[in-house]
């Protein structure tokens, strides 16, 4: 199956400082893992910069203006985790732009699926706040673009990052035609994602799992809770917040997943996409902070997207 890989060298220029887990090497390791012969068929594409108007459906104008007003000649800490420096704005706009381009690729039909290997990640960015390493909510921006350009109505985001995507939930919860589902560790950052958080029309589904959860808990949650709800929603486009920090080796949480689990969940999601939206899937990199584990997991995910 034709899969487009969107990235850009500028995303390496988002400097988070020494010892920060959300570092440029995350992208370098992933791209290196995708250079082996089995990945030759990937359609390697440049992630463009998103135009500012594409950010507005997902973010308050005050938030956009606040990011644009940050100094571009030095590093600024927005909060204890979230850094903005000289290369951060272009990186963030290319992360959002790569997400938009991924949607266009699958809607135009020259790619069946897309994987967007960019940074900073996005699923913690709320409509009015940057947080959790995230400046703009790339997956939400992609969803609103799919609606505006392609006239889609029912758009789903599924999130297997170990941390709850509070930003995506914040943006999606008031809209009954947007669906968000997540498995995530609880307790863990950012402390949201409880079962009772359901959105305006039960369009949010959270499955919090305790530290130490492994393959059985993860697969049961997807097979018996999220996949049935996703099938009932019948999405016209499926977007994936692909965080690989649920891997057993990751330093920021305590799930016990392995690469085979990311393969399994990707295959399960492809089956949903085949049933409801002619296989159209766009996957965006979120977390993953052990470099080797993240690279191996991303490769397993892309291999599944390619149906190898």
Number of C-alpha atoms within 10 A of each C-alpha: 14 17 26 27 23 25 25 21 14 20 25 20 18 23 21 23 13 7 7 14 19 26 21 21 13 22 23 16 17 20 17 11 18 21 12 10 7 11 16 10 12 21 14 14 16 16 27 20 20 21 12 12 9 18 24 16 16 26 20 15 15 13 18 20 10 13 17 11 9 17 12 14 10 11 18 15 12 17 12 9 14 18 24 25 19 17 19 24 23 17 26 27 26 29 35 35 28 30 36 27 26 30 28 20 19 22 19 11 12 13 22 21 27 32 26 28 27 29 33 34 27 30 34 27 27 25 25 18 21 24 22 25 26 25 31 32 29 35 30 32 24 27 26 22 22 21 14 13 11 13 10 16 17 18 25 26 25 24 25 25 24 31 30 28 31 21 27 29 31 19 21 25 21 15 13 16 17 24 27 27 29 26 26 30 25 21 15 18 17 15 12 19 25 15 11 11 15 18 19 13 13 14 23 28 24 24 20 22 20 14 16 14 17 19 16 11 16 22 18 11 18 21 13 10 15 22 19 13 18 24 15 10 17 19 24 19 25 27 28 23 25 28 25 29 28 35 27 19 21 22 13 18 22 21 24 20 24 19 20 13 21 26 20 16 19 23 16 16 23 22 15 22 22 12 14 19 16 16 21 24 28 31 28 30 26 31 28 27 24 19 19 16 22 26 24 18 28 27 23 23 25 25 18 19 26 19 14 10
